[in-house]
């Protein structure tokens, strides 16, 4: 977008708005926050592992641990957990959508699209959310705004997920 600021321009603007702005401090604060999030995800993954030992047939526990692994960029572990969740409860579209997201992250778009379709078939009542999640995967992994917009529109057609898909489309149309 033509109106986007470079990192340097953003720092200069922040300095102008706040005379005490220190770019090094700003970066360090961001790094500390990122480390806190990483540690929290590691802690929660370990807690889910303990819960899984007690409840090994609970699909939701595998799904949630998979989400922590996904956040930690441990995609193989996340994929294993999403697959396990889907095998335990094949009617939950979100488990299949987790698999789709992993494949999309790994650049395997055909597999990602196949699991998107499986998620829609397994859980058609959540189509708006499923299409919205797929649009987010597209934007975060490929920046293909046109393809993402197509999935945002599908989300809107199926009831729009919390109004977020229409908001995303409206933002794209803003000059």
Phi, psi and omega in degrees: 000139184293335184272359182286143179268148171286167179301317179297317178296322178296318178298317180296319178297316180296323177297318181295324181282329183225100184305338181269006184297133179234111185298323179296317178296320179300314179295315180297321176299318178296319178295317178298317179297317178299320178294319178299317179295317179300313180297321178296317178296320177297317179298313181294323177299318178295321178295319177295325178299316177296319179295322179296326177299326180274330183229069187290352180253015181267103184299322183297325178296318177295318180299314182292320176295321176302322177296324177291318177297321178301314179297329179275001181066024174265073191293326179295318178294319179298316180298317178302315181292318178296320177297319179296316178301315181295325179289329179281329181215081186290354180270356179270108181298329183294331177292318178291325178293327174300317178298316178302316181298320179297311180299323178296316177302324183275002178081011179264074188293328178296316177294320179300314180295323179296318179286331173300314179297319177298320179297319179294321179291320182288327188217066184297337180294339180253029182300320181300316179293320181296314178296320179298314180299321180293321177298320177296319177301317181298313182294319184284339184253332185233343185059021179279088186297325181294314180293318178299318180300323178299320179284327173299317179297320177297321177299316179298317179300332182259020174110355180058129180277105178055023181074003186286327181293318179295322177299317179297318178295319179298320178296322179296328182277347181286127181291000000 
